[in-house]
Amino acid sequence: MATYRDAGVDIEKADKFVEYIKERVKEVQGKEIVTPFGGFAAGYLLDISKYRNPVLVSTTDGVGTKLKIAQIMNKHDTVGIDLVAMNVNDLITTLAKPLFFLDYIATGKLDLETQKQVIDGIVEGCKQAECYLVGGETAEMPGFYKPGEYDLAGFCVGVVERDEMLTGEDIKPGDVLIGLPSSGVHSNGYSLVRKIIADKGYRYDQYVEELGGVLGEILLTPTRIYVKDILSLKGKGVKFKGIAHITGGGIPGNLVRILPENVTAVVEKEKLPKLPIFEWIQKEGNVPEEEMFKTFNMGVGMVIATDRENAEKILSLHREARIIGYLEGGKREVRIV
């Protein structure tokens, strides 16, 4: 007689995990949730009367091979924050307020303590983004993932007024680029980082003097969530023309996505924050500067395009914001100078 547990799927353990999640999501749910947690679908009551012409905006993303480092370090409480961050940071580029978040966790064999840490991070990320965790899926897939491995995906929905939604179409020569600093590598470029570490023979539990900490812990610094930054500036009357979330592809690959035709973005590298982790990666891997900019955020997690008047307003309201470049006429491209 064969059972599902014999095949590697432990339903009782999964039920215990669901009970843990039910307790944690109480911290990130409210009266708008009209279905009980654990049902087949999640219901969110959107009060249309609050909006003139609302647009629902959605995102999906993962954490990438940063998960490998979390699994090596047996430290799983930060990657849940990363998962939320990668989604809500994409969402806020449209000025949409995040409403709710869902997660997907896939693993070969469910480890309760590991996945509790992941959920703790997701809950913390939702708190930082001020959105609800309304549901998700945990898939136990024996034979598909190696022992100790798991993967994450996230999904977020937000809302913005149609006439406030950013498209970048108003960006023009003479406008200014404002950078908001990153917390580190965030969640992109880790395949290159891991190759450099393997090639150079470093250990993730190794203390690195130049970085002032344990290598793996520094690399697991969670992605900064910019929702409150952007919505606070918006609430104080700042007018944005475009916002770019700097993820895979670096500043050139992401900033170009919001540029109209015949507008060139010029980023002045000397004005970017100097984070030791990027200097270390470049030195240890002998990575060309152009490759660094194409792969990493280089100290800036979000870039705002606006006119000079609003740029000055941002600088007066946000102590970490800095001018990092400008817009000029030319072909649609990003130049690092």
N, C-alpha and C positions, 0 to 999 in steps of 0.2 A: 504494500500500500504506500503510495507516494503522497506527500503533502506539499503545499506551497513553500513551507519552511524548509523542507528537504531540498527544494530547488533554489533556495537562497533568499527567499523573500519572507521577512518576519513581520506579519501584519500586526501582531500585538505590540511590537516595538514601535511601529509606525503610528499606532493609535496613541501610545504614550507621547510621542513627539507632537502629535496634533493637539493633545491636551495641554502641553507646554506652550505651544503657539497660541492657543486660545487665551491663556492667561496673559501672555505678553502683548497681544494685539489690543487688549483693553486700554493700553496706554496710548494707542494711536488710532482710536476710533471715536466717532461722535454720532450725533443724532441723525446725520445725513445717511448713515448706513441703515438700510431698511430690511436687510436679510441677516439671519443668524450666521455667524462665522462657522465654516465647516460644511455649508451647503454646496450645491452643485454650481452655483453662480452667485456673484456678489452684486447687490443692488445699491446704487448711490442716488439719493434724491437731490437732483439739481434744481434749485429754486430759480426758475427762468425769470421771475419778476425782478431779480436783482440786476439783470443784464438787458441791454438794448438789442444787441445782435451778437449773441455768444457763439464762439467757435471752439469746439472741442479739439484738443491737440494731443497726440499720442506719441510715445517713444518706446523703443525696446533696445536693450544693450546687455552686455555681460561684463566680466572682469578680466577675461583673457588669462594669459599664463602667469599673471601675478598669483593666481591660485596655487601654482606649483610651489611658490615660496612659502605661502601660508601652510601648505601641507608638509613641507620639509621642516618648518619651524614649529609645527603643531600649535599655531596661533591663528585662530579663525574668527576673532571678534571684529577685525577691521575690514575684512573683505565684504561683509554685509553692508557696511557704510559705503564702500566703493560701488557696490551694485546699485544702491539708490542714487548715489551721486552721478554716475554715468548717465542715468536716465533723466533725473530732474535738471541737471545742468544743460542737457540738450533741450529740454522743454522750455527752460526759462529764457533761452535765446529768442523766443517768439514773444516774450512777456506773458506767457501763459502761467497762471498760478497752478501748481500741482494740486490735484484733488485726491487721487488715490493711486496706490502702488500694488502690484502683484509680483510674486517671485516664483521661480522654477528651480528646484534643486534636484540634481540627478546624481546618483552614486551607485557603486556596486553593492555595497552592504551598508545599511544605515548605522551610523555611529551616533548615538544620542548626544553624548557630550560635545562632539564636534559640531553637530548641526544646531545644538542649542546656542553655541557661540555665534554661529552664522546668523541665526535668527535674532540674537541680541544685537548684532551689528545692524541688521536690516531695520529693527525697531528704532535704534539710535539714529540711523540715517533718515528715517521718516520723521522723527522728531525734529531734526535739524532742518528738514525741508518743509515742515509743517503740513504734511499730507498723511492720509490714512493708509494703513496696511489692511487691505480688504480680503485677501485670499492668496492662494498659490497652489503649487503642486510639488510633492516630494515623490520622485520616481526612484524606486530601488530596482536596479538593473544588474543582477549578478552575471558575471562573465563579460559585461560590457566595459566596466571600469575596473582598474586594478585596485587591490586593497588600499584603503586610505585615500583614494581619489574621489573627487566630486567636481561637478560643474554647476555654475550658476547663470541664470538669465533673469532679467527683470523687465517689467512693463509698467508704464506710467501714463496716466491721463490727466490733462489739465484743461483750463478754460481761460479764454481771453476775449475781450471785445474785438469785433472784426476791425473796427477803425483804429484800434491800438496795436494790432498784431504787427510785429516787425517782419519786414521782408528784405530790407537792405536797399530797396529801390530809391530811397531818398538820399543815399550817400552820394557825395559829390566832392570834386577837388576843393581843397581848402579846409575840409573837415579834419578832425583830430582823432587819433587812436589812443584810448586809455586802456592800460593793462591792470588787471587785478591779479595779485600774486598767487601762485600755486603753493601747495603744501609739500611738493616734491615731485616724484615721477608720476604721481596719480595712477592711472590704470592703463597706460599705453607704453609700448617700447620694451616690454619685459622679455621678449624673446631675445632681443639683442643684449640686454642686461645679463640674462642668464648665461648666454654664450660667452660673454666677456669673463664672468665669474668662473665658469668652468675652465676656460682656456688659461686663465691666470692662476688657477688653483686655490682660489679663495674659498672659505667656508662661510655659510650664512650665519653661523653662530659666532663668527670671529669679530672681535673689536677692531675697528679701523680708526686709527688716530686722526686721520684727516677729516673724518666724518663725525668724530666725537661720539660714536655709539656702535652698537652691534649692527653689522651689515644688514642682516635679514630684517631686524626691527625697523631700521631706517627705510628699507625698501617697502615695508608694509605700512608705512604712514598712510592713513586713509586719504582718499581724494577729497579735496575741499568742496563743500557744497555752497553754491553762490546764490541760492534762492532768496535768502533774507537780504543779502547785499543788494541785489537788483530790485526787489520789490520795495525795499526801504527807499532807495534812490528815486524810484518811480513815484512813491507816495509823497516824496518831498518836492515833486514838480520837475524832476529831471526828464528831459526829452531825449530819447535814444533814436538813432537812425539805424543801427544794426548791432548785433551782438554775436560773437563767434566763440564757441566752446572749443578750447584747444585740446584736441584728443589725438588719435592716430593720424599721422600726416603732419603733425607739428603746426607751427604758426603759418607757414606758407600754404599747407594743404587745407587748413580750416578757414583761415581768414578770407581766402579767395572765394569761398562759397557764398559770402554775403555781398560780394562786390558787384555793382552794375557793370555793364559794358563801358569801356573807355575810361575806367577809373583804376589807378594803380595805388596799392597800399605800400607805403614805405615804412619799414620797421627799423628803428635805430637800436642795434644790438647793445650799445653801451648804456642804454637807458633801461634795459631789462634787469630785474632782480638777479643777483648772483647767488645761486644756491650751490653749496659744496658738492652735492651729489652729482650734479651735471658735470662739474669740472673733473670730478673723480672718474666718472664713466668715460669721458672723452680722453683723459690721460691714460687710464688703464687699458682701454680698448684701442687706443690710437685711432679714434674715430674722427674723420674729417668734419670740420665745422658745418659744412653744408648738410652732411648726413645727420648730425646732431639736431639741426633745426627741422629736418624732414621727419624725424622720429619722435622727438620729445617736446614737451611744452616750454622748456628752457626758462622756467621760472614764472611763466604767466599762464594761468588756467582759463582766463576769460578776457576777451578783447572787446571793448566797446567803441563803436564809431559814432561820433556826434559832432555838432558844431562847436566853435570855440567858446561861446557863451556857456553852453551846458557842460563843456569840459571843465571849465573853471568851477562850475557849481559842484560837479562830481568831486574835484580835488578838495573843495572846502568841506564836503560832507563825509568823505571816505578817506581816512588817514592812510590807508595802504595803497590807494589808487595812484597811478603815475602815468604821465604822458610817455608813450613809447614810440610814437611815429605820427604820420600824417597821410592824407590822401592827396593825390595829384592826378592831372590828366594823363592819359596813356592807355596802353592796352590793359585788359583785365588780368592783373597778376599781382603777386606780392614780392617785393624786393627787400632783402635784408642788407642793410648797409652799416 
